[in-house]
Amino acid sequence: MAAHERFALVTGANKGIGFEIVRGLAREGLTVVLAARDDSRRHRAVAALHEEGLTVAEVALDVTDQASVDAAASWVEGRFGRLDVLVNNAGISGGGHHLPSAADMAVVAGVLDTNVLGVMRVTNALLPLLRRSPGGRIVNVSSGVGSMGHMTDPGHYLSRLEASAAYPVSKAALNALTVQYAKELRPLGILVNAVAPGGCATDFTKDLDLALTRTAADGAAIAVKMALLNDDGPTGGFFDDDGPVRW
């Protein structure tokens, strides 16, 4: 293993922004593990990146299944011995409408399980490997809808979205969780930040009534940037392409 070699893992990475994060990090010279639960989609995604000559591995990982998370962590340890970058990208919207007063509690619980508890499962399982890195980085892929500043600003388009107790709540919780991990891990030199990719034209947003022109690659750029921070970079922040995002 070369001393300068760096290893990354990206969850929920078989398509969309996650796939482009893998591609972006691999183009920067990292060996990237594309983690996803769907075997066929994962295999196709990795094959496409191999055709580009990129160094990408793959592992099955369902962020809602502790056994799957633990197995993936063991595989990474056996293959690489450490991890330098973790990008928690896997997330679900829950679909449909989730007005707080009429929300399906099981659906909301499922969104929180994936988008918040799933991040904790994966991060905690991989922390022993991140501690072995000379400069560990954790990037949590959040959303502008997790910004209470945006959602309560009459001048911001996100404030005009229908109220929801699912996805926006999960991303606000993820932002708060990011701060807590940053506080805990700062003494170890592990930088932890949340990012907002912005509205992108992907499968995730195809059913929204929004005229989106940004691509998945556009959305991935901020996650790649924060994954490659120097040691004096920020931690415990929320960022998009333009800089810090209001909490």
C-alpha positions in Angstrom: 0.0 0.0 0.0 1.5 3.3 -1.1 1.9 5.9 1.7 0.0 8.5 -0.2 -2.9 6.2 -1.2 -6.3 7.4 0.0 -9.5 5.4 0.4 -13.1 6.6 0.4 -16.5 5.1 0.8 -19.7 6.6 -0.6 -23.1 5.3 0.5 -26.2 5.1 -1.8 -23.8 5.6 -4.8 -25.2 3.5 -7.6 -26.8 6.5 -9.4 -27.4 10.2 -9.2 -25.4 12.5 -7.0 -23.8 9.6 -5.1 -22.5 8.1 -8.3 -21.0 11.4 -9.3 -19.3 11.8 -5.9 -17.7 8.4 -6.5 -16.6 9.5 -10.0 -15.3 12.9 -8.7 -13.2 11.4 -5.9 -11.8 8.7 -8.2 -10.8 11.3 -10.7 -8.9 13.0 -7.8 -6.9 9.8 -7.4 -8.7 8.2 -4.5 -9.6 4.5 -4.4 -13.3 4.7 -3.9 -15.7 2.1 -2.6 -19.1 2.4 -4.2 -21.6 1.2 -1.5 -25.2 0.4 -2.3 -27.8 -2.2 -1.5 -29.0 -3.0 -5.0 -26.6 -5.6 -6.4 -27.4 -5.2 -10.1 -27.4 -1.4 -10.1 -24.2 -1.4 -8.0 -22.5 -3.8 -10.5 -23.5 -1.7 -13.5 -22.3 1.5 -11.9 -18.9 0.1 -11.0 -18.5 -1.4 -14.5 -19.2 2.0 -16.0 -16.6 3.7 -13.9 -14.1 0.9 -14.7 -14.6 1.7 -18.4 -13.4 5.2 -17.6 -10.2 3.8 -16.1 -11.2 4.8 -12.5 -10.1 2.9 -9.4 -13.4 1.9 -7.8 -14.4 -1.1 -5.7 -17.8 -2.0 -4.5 -19.5 -3.4 -1.4 -23.1 -4.2 -0.5 -24.5 -1.9 2.1 -28.0 -1.2 3.4 -27.8 1.7 5.9 -30.9 0.5 7.7 -29.5 -3.0 8.4 -26.8 -3.1 11.2 -25.6 -6.5 10.0 -25.1 -5.2 6.5 -23.3 -2.1 7.8 -21.0 -4.2 10.0 -20.2 -6.6 7.1 -19.3 -3.7 4.9 -17.0 -2.2 7.6 -15.3 -5.6 8.0 -14.8 -5.9 4.3 -13.2 -2.4 4.1 -10.9 -3.2 7.0 -9.8 -6.5 5.4 -9.3 -4.9 1.9 -7.7 -1.5 2.8 -7.0 -1.4 6.5 -8.2 2.1 7.0 -10.6 4.7 5.6 -9.7 8.3 4.8 -13.1 9.6 3.5 -16.7 8.7 4.3 -19.5 10.3 2.4 -22.9 9.6 3.9 -25.0 10.1 0.8 -27.7 7.4 1.0 -31.1 9.0 1.6 -34.8 8.6 0.8 -37.7 11.1 0.6 -40.5 8.8 1.6 -42.4 9.9 -1.4 -45.8 11.6 -1.5 -47.0 14.3 0.9 -46.3 14.3 4.6 -48.2 17.2 6.2 -47.3 17.0 9.9 -50.9 16.8 10.9 -51.7 13.9 8.6 -48.3 12.1 8.2 -48.0 8.4 8.1 -45.9 7.7 11.1 -44.4 4.6 9.7 -43.2 6.4 6.6 -41.7 9.2 8.6 -40.0 6.7 10.9 -38.6 5.0 7.8 -37.2 8.3 6.4 -35.6 9.1 9.8 -34.2 5.6 10.0 -32.4 5.9 6.7 -31.4 9.6 6.7 -30.4 10.0 10.3 -30.0 6.7 12.1 -28.5 5.2 8.9 -25.8 7.8 9.0 -25.0 7.0 12.6 -24.8 3.2 11.9 -22.4 3.7 9.1 -20.3 6.4 10.7 -19.9 4.5 14.0 -19.0 1.2 12.2 -16.4 2.9 10.1 -15.0 5.3 12.8 -12.3 2.8 13.9 -11.0 2.9 10.3 -11.2 6.6 10.0 -9.2 7.0 13.2 -6.4 5.2 11.4 -6.3 7.9 8.7 -3.8 10.8 9.0 -6.6 13.1 8.0 -10.1 11.6 8.2 -13.0 13.4 6.5 -16.8 12.8 6.9 -19.2 14.4 4.6 -23.0 14.2 5.2 -25.1 14.9 2.2 -27.9 17.1 3.5 -30.2 19.4 1.6 -31.3 23.0 1.5 -34.6 21.9 2.9 -32.8 21.1 6.1 -32.0 24.8 6.5 -34.5 26.4 8.8 -33.2 29.7 7.6 -34.2 28.9 4.0 -37.5 27.3 5.0 -38.6 30.4 7.0 -37.4 33.1 4.6 -40.3 34.4 2.5 -37.7 35.4 -0.1 -36.3 31.9 -0.6 -38.1 29.5 -2.9 -37.8 26.6 -0.4 -40.1 28.4 2.0 -42.9 28.0 -0.6 -42.7 24.2 -0.6 -45.5 22.3 1.1 -45.0 21.5 4.7 -43.5 18.0 5.4 -42.7 16.1 8.5 -40.4 13.6 6.7 -37.5 14.6 4.4 -36.9 18.2 5.6 -37.1 17.2 9.2 -34.6 14.4 8.6 -32.2 16.7 7.0 -32.4 19.3 9.7 -31.7 16.4 12.2 -28.8 15.3 10.1 -27.4 18.9 10.2 -27.6 18.8 14.0 -26.0 15.4 14.1 -23.2 16.6 11.9 -22.4 19.3 14.5 -22.3 16.8 17.3 -19.9 14.4 15.5 -17.7 17.4 14.6 -17.5 18.3 18.3 -16.6 14.8 19.3 -14.1 14.1 16.6 -12.3 17.5 16.3 -9.6 16.5 18.8 -8.8 13.5 16.5 -8.4 15.7 13.4 -11.4 14.2 11.7 -13.3 17.0 10.0 -17.1 16.5 9.7 -19.3 18.7 7.5 -22.7 18.7 5.9 -23.3 19.8 2.3 -26.3 20.9 0.3 -26.0 19.8 -3.4 -28.8 22.1 -4.5 -31.7 21.0 -6.6 -30.5 18.7 -9.3 -32.3 17.0 -12.2 -32.1 13.4 -11.0 -34.4 10.5 -10.3 -34.8 11.8 -6.7 -36.4 15.0 -7.9 -38.1 14.0 -11.1 -41.6 14.0 -9.5 -41.2 17.5 -8.0 -42.7 20.5 -9.8 -39.4 22.3 -10.1 -37.6 23.4 -13.2 -34.2 22.1 -12.3 -31.2 22.5 -14.6 -28.3 21.5 -12.4 -26.9 18.0 -13.1 -26.0 15.3 -10.6 -22.3 16.2 -11.3 -23.0 19.8 -10.3 -24.6 18.6 -7.1 -21.7 16.3 -6.3 -19.0 19.0 -6.6 -19.5 20.4 -3.1 -19.3 16.9 -1.5 -16.0 16.2 -3.3 -14.6 19.5 -2.3 -15.4 19.0 1.4 -14.1 15.4 1.3 -10.7 16.8 0.1 -10.3 19.5 2.8 -6.8 20.3 4.0 -6.1 19.8 7.7 -6.9 23.4 8.5 -10.3 23.2 6.8 -13.6 23.8 8.6 -15.5 21.3 10.7 -19.1 21.3 12.0 -20.4 23.4 9.1 -23.0 23.3 6.4 -21.9 24.3 2.9 -23.1 24.6 -0.7 -21.3 25.9 -3.8 -21.5 29.4 -2.5 -20.1 28.8 0.9 -21.7 28.4 4.3 -25.5 27.7 4.4 -27.8 29.2 7.1 -28.8 26.6 9.6 
